[in-house]
Amino acid sequence: MATLAVTRPPFGGFSFENCKRNAVIEGEVNKVGCSLPAARKTGTTICGVIFKDGVVLGADTRATEGMVVADKNCSKIHYISPNIYCCGAGTAADTEMTTQIISSNLELHSLSTGRLPRVATANRMLKQMLFRYQGYIGAALVLGGVDCNGPHLYSIYPHGSTDKLPYVTMGSGSLAAMAVFEDRYKPDMEEEDAKRLVRDAIAAGIFNDLGSGSNIDLCVITKSKVDYIRPHDEVNKKGIRETLMFRRLSFPEYIFMKHMGKAFQMVTVIIQDEEQLFMCVELHST
Amino acid sequence: MAAPAAMIPYFGQQMSSKNDLVPDWTRQEVSTGTTIMAVEYDGGVVIGADSRTTTGAYIANRVTDKLTPIHDRIFCCRSGSAADTQAIADVVTYHLNVHSGVIELDEPPLVETAANLFRASCYRYREELTAGILVAGWGGVSFKKILNPVAVGGSGSTYIYGFMDSNYKPGLNKDQCLELTAAALSLAMERDGSSGGVVRLATISEEGVERRVILGNQLPKFSSH
């Protein structure tokens, strides 16, 4: 029995219809010398550690678009439920939307059960969603929280595999952060030690990985409270620009003015000859 | 206007990946390179696995547990893609618990039932999945004779076929099986780059499941160099 070629009605999942067309466009654009705009990725260093009473999650705050920093202070630690937070690396939109979807589903689930949600539930929801999309949702997550069974920490990969560990790192700076963890992690740390360890791990990622930068955000989750510390550490503060100007009032008087942000200092100097002028400029510009 | 073959994007990778600050291994799929083994003895079965999970050249988890419980006395050893094997194991656990265990049967499920469930999933989605699974357990009265008392799997298994052929004898007891498994896994981990970490062992018998971990520095040593 012959069947007609009928266009299939669209059903769930991604549509790859335009990929061929996009590839052609990319080729044409590259020929002219330009490039297509890249999806904003969070180059990222994210990590988490379990300590005596709970979980500490940490993240940097740089979002990149190709080789340009798109957002110098973006928030990578996302809310899932009052006792569960999730750091996201990979494509910024994917991590944002995935965590929002699971957060909303988890709230409905929690209302239905009448209990505080468990970290294992959030983990299973996330891994099943990411597996369904076979890795096309570029979200690499560090999920941490405290529930009735204690503190839990999971790392979730874009293809849907998860690992339950006492310390995890993800993102392009994860190797640098993992080096710090492997050196200094101890089970049952105190809160301050854990915060310092996470801070150092993220700093290692920020200073040694080009895709990570700006500030360090921390989130400390314990049974009783959640501390969302943003920023915990501003390791890359923008410097104050200094400009040195000098004017000749009347020979041989010169006025030197140094601008530093809002403040400036002024000084009048008597100068005999050119050599002295150069020496004065050098002196005042340091 | 036809697009030349070279222009068609390869769906395994992101499209514009040039000039990217994000290194390659963050985009690689997580795979359990692996060496897994199962040895049957009179009264139960000993299963073992290494503990390394890799994304490309980076070890994502050096203490993975690849011996996943499917039921009280049925385990599966996972090798291949971590995501695929975790997903299949979850589906089979659900089926065994809901359909066989709680709703339909009063007695514990047979190991063959679990194996058939795995086979159904793996065969149906064989184009999309990368999974090699050993199913082992103690499952009541069985009417089918086990064909092979020893099974090895994973990328590291190729290095220990010779060792297994020469050292396995039928009629070993539980402790001899454990020693054999530990030795074989150590040899494979020594030679295979995708296997390593610690050795995880489990003994499944009528009494229950006994789990053991042999840390890296406690592994049996073979070569002097």
Interface residues (C-beta under 8 A of the other chain):
Chain A: F16 C19 K20 N22 A23 V24 E26 G27 S35 L36 A38 K41 G43 T64 G66 M67 A89 G90 R124 K127 Q128 L130 F131 Q134 G135 G138 A140 S155 Y157 H159 G160 S161 T162 D163 L165 G171 S172 S174 L175 D209 L210 G211
Chain B: M1 A3 M7 I8 P9 F11 Q14 M15 S16 K18 N19 D20 L21 V22 P23 T26 R27 E29 V30 T53 T55 Y58 A60 N61 V63 T64 S81 A82 A83 D84 Q86 A87 D90 E128
